[in-house]
Structures are given as C-alpha cells and as structure tokens.
Amino acid sequence: MNTSTTRSRIIALARTDLQVAARDGEQLLLTLGLPILLLVFFSKVDIVPTGDGEPVDFLAPGIISLALLSVAYVRLAIGLGFDRGFGAIKRLAITPLRVNEFLVAKLATTVVLFGVQLVLLAAIAVAIGWRPQVSISVPVVIMLGLVAFTGLAFVTASIVDGLTSLALANALYIILLLLSGLVFDIEKMPGWLQAIVKLLPSTALAELLRSGFSDTTGAVWAWLCLSFWAIGAPILASRLFRWE
C-alpha cells in the first residue's frame, strides 16, 4: 500500500469533514456553544457542589471533558448514523478508501475540532480566573479520551440507524453530563453510585484532566479505566464496522 496515497486519501476526507462541520450550525452549538455557556454560568453562579477552591478550577477540566465528549462521541455517532442511513458510507465501499483510512480520517477531524474547542474554552476559563499548572500527562489523557470516544461513536453507528443513533447519543450525553462529575463533585454521590460512575470513561477523563491541570499524575483507577476504553472501544469498532 502506497503511504503517500493513503495519506492523501485521509487528508482529503478529513478536509471535507471539517468543511461540513464548519457549516453545521446545530453541531457547532452543541460542541462549542453549550460547553462555553455551562463553563461561564456555573463558574459565576454557585449552585452546584464543586468541592473546595474556586469553582472555575473544578469546572474548567470538566467542561473540557464535556467538549471532548460532544465532538468525539455525540457529533460523530450522529453523523455516522445518518451517513449510513442515507447510503453515503455504503458508496464509499466502491472507492479506493480503506476502512482503516476512514477511521483515521474521522479521528483526525475530531482532533482538529477538539483543538479549536480546547483553545476557546481554555482562553475563556483563564479570563474568568483559571490558573492551571499543566502536567505532561494532559496530552496523553486527551488522546486517550479522543480515541476512546471516537471508537464508541463508531460502535454506536455500527449497531443502530440514523434516528436511533441521534436519540441514543443525545441521551448518553445528558446521562454522562449528570453522572460523570463534569460539573459537580462525584464525592457528593452515594457510595454505590460512585463505584458505578467510576467505570465510565467520561468520569475517568474528567478526573485525569483535573489532576493534569493541577500538575499531578491522577488516580490509578482513572488511568486504568480510560486506558481500557481507549483500547477496547476501537477494537470493538473495528470488528463491528462495515461499509454495508
């Protein structure tokens, strides 16, 4: 397989996806507007338990986790589901594009979109008063999160159709927002519920980003959980995904 040709196909598909994303107002609202609104609102209005310290110090890593969830899982799962329903993915089967190239192109698009989210959210959080001490673990955590949630998006779009993927992705978005400690401290939950939510990749992602932006390594359970999802989700996606 020609490496140059492979790279060209990946770049071409990623460029097209980015152009489509830039024109999609509803998805921009979900991936950019809502996280910004939540960050500013909950940083200024003290109505949720965020632990000790300034609310923005707790909220900024959680909202960054939410932004990653929205772009790497919700946006992608819905888009892939409708593409499959409309036959767009099926038509790719007759092109030279390989499945692994398709996966990499979608991941590349997600990385670029999240990069924009991260810059905007970090700038707003700093303007509000956030003063992070960034650990070298932060890029690793972000890549693990992107791989895990991109893989989960492919799994979702591989097992349900467009409308169902829309409903399922949005439902999971709300559930994970409420249960993963993104905007409030999970220590306020009952012990049995804490044990459950600590198995979620979004909980581990938020925990590790809070640690990383405080220049600490993070809890072992969170590293094990996020690594499990980052390895398992793409493997499952590769087994389930089909052009048809």
N, C-alpha and C positions, 0 to 999 in steps of 0.2 A: 504494500500500500504506500503510495507516494505521500510523504509527510507534508510537502508543500500544498498538494491538492487538498488533503484533509484539513489543513489549517485554513485554507481559503474558503472551503465549504462552511466550516464552523464560524468564521468571521462574517461571512455573508448572511447566514441565518441569524446570528446574534445581532447584526446591524439592523436587519429587518424587524426583529422583535423589539429592539429599542425604539425604532421609529413608530411602531404600532403603540407601544407603551406611552410614548410622549403625546399621542393623540387621544388616549383613553382617559377622559375626564373623571369617570366614576372610579377607576382604579387609582388614579392619582389622588383622589380624595381619600380613599382607603389607606393607601400606602404612605402618603405624606400628610394630608390634612388632619386625619384623626389622631395619629400619634403626636403631632405638634399641639393640637388642642388639648389632649389629655395631659401632656407634659406641662403646659402653661397653667392649665386650670388647677390641677392637683398640687402643683408647686406653690400656688398662691392661695388656695382655699384649703385650709387644714381640716378635712373632713374624713380622711381615711388614715388608719394606723400605719405609719411608715417607720416605726422604730425610733431610736434615738438619733439626734443630729438633725440637720436641715432636710426638709422634705425633698429638695431637688437632688441631694446626694443619693437618696434611695431611689427616687423616681427615674432619674436620667438613664441608668443602666437598664431598668425595667422597661422603659419606653423604647429604648434602642432594641431590646429583645422583641418587643411587640412589633416594631417596624420590620425586623428581620422575618418574623412570623408572617406578617401580612404580605411581604413581597416574595418570600421564598416558598411559602405554602399556599396561602389563600389565592393570591393573584395567579400563580402558576397552575394550581389544581383546577381552578375555574376555567382558565384559558385552554388548558389541555383537554378538559372535558368537553367544552364546546367545539374545539377543533376536531375532536374525534366524532362528535355528533354530526358536524357539518361535512365530514368526509375529508377535511384538509389533511389530517395525518395519514389517512389511507392513501391519498395521492402521492405522498412522499415516498411510498414504497416503490414507485416506478422511477424514482430519481436515483442518482448515484449515492445519495446521502445514506450513511450507515446509522444504525441505532445508537451506537456509542457516540458518534459525532453529534447526533441530535441531542442526546443527554448533555454533552459537554457544552454545546451552544446555549442551551437553556440555562445551565449553571452559570456560564459566562455573562449572560444577560442579567441574571439575578444578582451576580456580584457587582456589576456596574450600577444597577438600580439601587442596591443597598448602599453602595458607596456614596451616592448622592444623598440618600436618607441620613446616613451617618454624619456627613458633614453638616447638613442643615440642623439636625437635632442637637449635635454637639455644640454648634455655634449658639443656638437658642438657649441651651442649658447653661452654657458659660455666661451668657448675657444675664441670665436670671440669678446666677451666683454659684454655679457648679465649678468646683476646682479639683478635677480628677488628678490622681497620681497614677499614670498609666504603666501597667506591668507589661512585660514582653509576652505574657500569656494571652493578652487580649486578641491579637490577630489569630492565634491558634483557636481560641474559643469561637471567634466569629466564623472562621472557615468550617469548623466542626458543625456549628449551627446551620450554616448555609447548605452544607452537604446533607445534613440530616433532614431538614425541612424540604429541600428540593426533592430528595428521594421520596419523602412521604407524599409530596404533591403528585409525583408520577404514580405512586401506588394507588392513590385515590382516583386519579383519572383513568387508571387501568381497569378498575373494578366497577365503576359507576358511569352513567352517561352524563351529558352536559348539565341538565337541570338538577339532577341529583348531586353532582359534584358542587354545584353552586350552593345548594342548601346545606350539604354536609360541611363544606369548607367554612361557610359563614357561621354555622352552628359551633363548630370546633373552635373557631376564632373567639367567639364570645365565651365559651366554656374555659378556654385556656387563659383568656384575659382575666376572668374572675377567679380561677383556681390556681394559677401558676406563680402567684406572688409578684406579678409585674407592677402592680400599683399599690399593693399593701403587703405587709409582713405576714408570711405564712405561719409565723410563730403564734399568731393570734387564732389559728385554726385549732380544732380538736386534734388530739394526738393521732387518732386513727386516720383522719383526713390528711394530716401532714405526711404520714407514711405513704399514702397513695399518690399525692401530688408530687412527691419527690421522685417518682418514677417517670414523670413527664419530661420530655426534652426541653420544653419551654421553661420549666422550673429550674432545671439544671443550668440552662443558658443564662437566665437572669442571675442566678446565684454566682456563677463564674464571672460574669461581667461585673457584678458589684465588687467581687473580690479583685478582679483585674484592674478596675479603675480606682481601687484603693491600694494598689501595689502589693497585693498578697496573692498567694497561689490558689486559694479556693479549697472547698471541701472535697475530700476523696470521693464521696458518694456522687457529687455532681460531675466530676470528671468521668467516673465510670459510666454514669447514666448517659451523658451526652455522647461519649465515645461509642457506646453500644448502639444508640440510634444513628450515629453518623456512619457506622459500619453496616448495621443491619438494614436500614431503610434503602440505601442504594442497591444492595444485593437483592432484596425483595423486589424492588422496582425493576431491576434488570431481568428478573425471572417472569414478572407479570406483564411487562410492557410488550405490546405487539402493534405493528402498523395497522392491522385489521381491527 
